[in-house]
Amino acid sequence: MSLDPVARFRRFSRAVTSEVGALDDSFLGRGRSLGAARVLNAIGHGHCDVAALRAFLGLDSGLTSRLLRGLEDEGLILTAPHPEDARRRVAALTETGAAEFAAYEALSDERARDTLSRHPRPEALLAAMDLVASALARDRITLDEDDPRGPDARYCLGEYYGELSRRLATGFDVSLSRDPEATAMIRPRGVFLVARSDGLALGCAGLKGTGDGTAEVKRVWVAPSARGLGLARRMMTRVEEIAAELGIGLLRLDTNSALPEAVALYHREGWSEIPRFNDDPYPDTFFEKRLGL
């Protein structure tokens, strides 16, 4: 095989289109194209506002209208004016559409399990898939305010703690750290952000408020598959915006010099190094940033 990057990319594209059945007139044998199936899937997953649906799938308005009309003609969806804005339209599954959505979900899960079962290193394959999906969907990664006790938040924090355990010479035990109370990272005191790509959690960042006009930025983590895409910087910027909204004028954070990419990020984003401000045993580098309120 040629080592030319373009040739390798095109080989990958051909393999994916063949594996997912993108060229089939009847995707997964259900009698409609992949495009129509994707629209049905998106509606089933809650993307009901037609304008938002079009943006989510990256479709032009003409194609979106044709696909929606086709699904409506099949009795799978209904479209109607938005209840709060008659200029917008929303789509919803009918009972038949919900059954078809469930059938697609089952067949898609089965195909995914079959593909993974045939690979000698499924985790390596999944890691490569995560890397590609994060890169291709980088413009659609969302930053959502989340409950720090929720499942996606706990997943991100678990991955973050695991990485600290591997990278710090001392290891990491969260019970010895100054782990913030969840309520300190919920409005009106603070906030907890989860970065998501098509529903998959890729990163997190917390703002631990004190109620006295100061706060700490905590638990900034990005999944390996999404690093290098500017996601940490986006989360830091959003945390600062929310801090300003909450009337917080001074932010602080701590980190460890064993995480040089984090130290470099904070310097680039205008944070200033300061003396130690807590007794947490793990950090050795401390920063602050004043916000222009």
Order of alpha helices (4+ residues) and beta strands (2+ residues): alpha-alpha-alpha-alpha-beta-beta-alpha-alpha-beta-alpha-beta-beta-beta-alpha-beta-alpha-beta-beta
